[in-house]
């Protein structure tokens, strides 16, 4: 009865009755009354204020406007003046409201009490937490030198403070998220063009996408530009063992056998060189080693490639002729996450060389050099510590290590071996190697060699769950951040910063504050003796006009040159030209030109590939809104392959590799190459403080074997061969 | 007077779900429910390298001949003559659920807490239009596949797109043309999800009577009210379970 009475009042019974009564008075009266009734109910609402900020749900830094009402962020909208993100905001950006108000946010500093991973914590005050951290860092530095602490800053606008802190503290052992991401691609382009380029997707007329999925792994502005270019008649060819959304919207999709992309590009360049489809003037001026390269790829015919990659020779030949005809407004999309194979740098170099033969460098619709933004990195003194070892722990373990990134995979091996020297401390900030790096068991083993692990993040990630000290960070909507320079291909070269949209909740403190406080305790307070405002002024010293622009529009654009940046100046390679033949590689005993090596195969085993959806970033899956799109990952497999294994759709399967075994549901999907299985990233979390993904689905980190790219040391996440069997019991 | 409409270039949709997420935040749509959606065709892999998928964003079609309004016994669901939006006056709603089944587009659901129908209103009730903002799904869309505007204004984006490109509509099955104000440029596929208009038994004779006086009088007759209340309180949430199963879940 009580419920009924409540329902009655909620339905506004009296208003309804009044409407009935009004029928007696005739139609005009009723109409008038209904109009009033419909108009009523708009209670006066508190005003909504709008604030510019920059998204942090991935690394793109799209411009957003936060709508705040009664001190709460109620909605996030795109900043229409933000050219890099083309005035859009993806599902993740929209879900930042749930990121901010996540009930599982870290609220106070926590000190581990039980065993690691046991989940017994003691709340600390910030004073206690910082004193403890400083004491531990001092102890490790004294006993194992300052390089005995490893620093892992994630992709955050405040990461530069932790990097500065690490350098002043005296450790060379800094490794970031990029070591699991795009280092091999960067290495390949650095060693070919002397630059890591941006793709001018918007003006391209023909794009081959291989080892990338831009319509799901949203990259601004490339993703949006790809659809715009397509509307303008650009042809898109996708090579992917999985039918991704990019494949679904492409003109042509080939379910290439995994790991054979280089065979395709060697054959493509074979056709271009044999048939002389390149621009001779550009080749004369810009290419180094064309004759050697043409001779090298003579063996790699389309007929040969067809046998390796499964794409018919006539299609390879046709695609080569088509893209050469569209050049220079044509490209092999460089991609981003290239942490695929042990040979990834050379695979990406084969793509870079194909770009060079399309003469698309520094030209509309091709691949572009970085533009001038004008944001400076404020200077600081890096002290010298006599007892430190000569170099980073992973120095010399890969010939093309990118010095300031290193290799997490190689560092982890070195820490476990305790060679060439021991590392005993780890400071991680907003990055979650426990869930994103291949071979979680090895990361757990590495932790046994570490005395002190401190993690700063906004939630209890798996990495935080296994840490000794956990520091609560504010979300990106709750803090003031330094200036960040962004490139948006031909769209813009811009500068942005963040001002807090709402005050920091709980006891969260940002990385600048943490570094400042720790620097006082560790005896180098002069390295952090600035406020954020002072820091921003230093960053923008050469472009003072940026201050007003960012305040007015949330973004500053530098009107710097877009195309022809290198028109009059030599490239930053040894040959000062685009190196098809890499002289340094030849000198170091590496293949100076990409040499195809067939991927490993094993009878009855599948190659496991990983990837993501448009609505999650890496392991940031514990989001109340986004989880409604996909609450568990599954293993994708071709129905014919499943039939051979006697497996049926939806059943639970065990996926076993040399690194580990996971259990998840099988999903049969015809859009899979038959030797390949696929899993999405971000599930099967160990941390119970991530309740939406804890023990749901399976973690890629648990089953992926830890291989690394031979040249860059970049993790190689597509080198795992797995068996798939019905779960027993 | 305005006539708001949405024109969708579905060939630009990449199925990123931004529109769905944006709508949920703006309108406080409860967990597991959606005011808008993206449907897709089933790829035919026998096409080999030519295999494609077409994505189709959707939501309430804001029909000019809204069967939900015809099915509503209390006048709670109505076509706003000021802007053409089909709106719900929750104060008048008796929660019978007839409008939900009468919608052939499955665009309405029963709000699990408020027990009233919920659906897209072009973000009218959230105040976006009043503040000069586009509906949340349109504003956020990465590729601007969703275009919104006033068809009575020839210069609106929607009017312009309709003039420039051939467009089609998704029509209900069973012969009732609801005259939807959601237009698709080029293609509406898939259409297998569109249903028939289902008027409740007691209303079949009333379906042709569009005079609101008669409808309100009949709908709120003592017997009618009692029956509808009983239905509202005791009926299982059929549409909820349907929404759960059609909602994206495991991949």
Interface residues (C-beta under 8 A of the other chain):
Chain A: X3 X4 X7 X10 X11 X12 X15 X16 X17 X19 X20 X23 X27 X30 X31 X34 X37 X38 X40 X41 X45 X48 X74 X75 X76 X77 X78 X86 X88 X89 X90 X91 X92 X93 X94 X95 X97 X215 X216 X218 X223 X224 X227 X228 X231 X243 X245 X247 X248 X249 X252 X253 X254 X315 X613 X614 X615 X624 X625 X626 X628 X629 X630 X631 X632 X633 X634 X636 X665 X667 X670 X671 X680
Chain B: X11 X12 X14 X15 X16 X17 X18 X20 X21 X22 X24 X25 X26 X31 X32 X43 X45 X49 X50 X51 X52 X53 X74 X75 X78 X80 X87 X89 X90 X91 X92 X93 X94 X95 X114 X115 X127 X131 X133 X136 X139 X140 X141 X142 X143 X144 X212 X213 X216 X217 X220 X229 X232 X233 X247 X248 X249 X250 X251
